[in-house]
Amino acid sequence: MNSAEGGAAHIPAFSLSPYRFPIRLLLVACALGVAYVVAQKINPYGIEPGRSEASRLLFELFDLNGENNVPTWFTSMVWAMAAGLAMVASRREFSPDAHRRLSWSLLGGVFLLLSLDEVGSLHERLLGLAGDTIKRSLGLADSFYYSWAPMGMLLVLLVAGLFVPFLLRIPRGVAARLILAGGVFLSGSLAIETIGSSYEAGLIASTDVFRISWHRLIFVEEVLEMIGAILAVHALLWSLALSPAAVASPEPSMLTSAPKQPAHG
């Protein structure tokens, strides 16, 4: 009989710093942003006449608005990491509050959907039809170039309302970090996207003070989305580094200083 049958796999423990590891992810995100700018300069949008095939491939590889390339894989990986950490938080929940354990799992599910959305553009495919209906019913047909945007806003409000009780039950430092991560992510995925919608629809135009271009909007939007995902990882690592006493109580006195963290990672 195989000795592994009926047993359990033992995975060596490892530790990640709530600060150093996210900073490393942030440096990667900055490098991808720079790579996009460089590729854009070499061959704008990858279609500039007379440019080499190598420059076109370079742009496609680092196009922040593209699919199946390095920035997409990176952002999807970060969200998947956040989903895994949320599941770990659910398993290690010290509080007997079943609502908190379930909420951590649901948060992990949201992060997993965001990871899948990065590689599959689910929001455009699944929310587009519903968005068209909402735009027509509210008379917003000319206000959004992207039909999924109105539906996305409603979905964000629904999810935010669903997690308000959970955010009030967890330590305030963790809740504040999760709210910051969501705010940064949404400022890119919805706020900048809405500006891009209005720009594409011709409702706003570039001025001498605010020079709007598709290239700049894409850069800001995608970088903010990457930073939002990284901040979510930071929030979850910070939560997992808290002591059992701090996790069990949302009182601000428990969170006057950052949790002690291991030297690794």
Secondary structure, 3 states (H helix, E strand, C coil): CCCCCCCCCCCCCCCCCCCHHHHHHHHHHHHHHHHHHHHHHHCHHHCCCCCCHHHHHHHHHHCCCCCCCHHHHHHHHHHHHHHHHHHHHHHCCCCCCHHHHHHHHHHHHHHHHHHHHHHHCHHHHHHHHHHHHHHHHHCCCCCCCCCCHHHHHHHHHHHHHHHHHHHHHCCHHHHHHHHHHHHHHHHHHHHHHHHHHHHHCCCCCCCCCCCCCHHHHHHHHHHHHHHHHHHHHHHHHHHHCCCHHHHHCCCHHHHCCCCCCCCCC
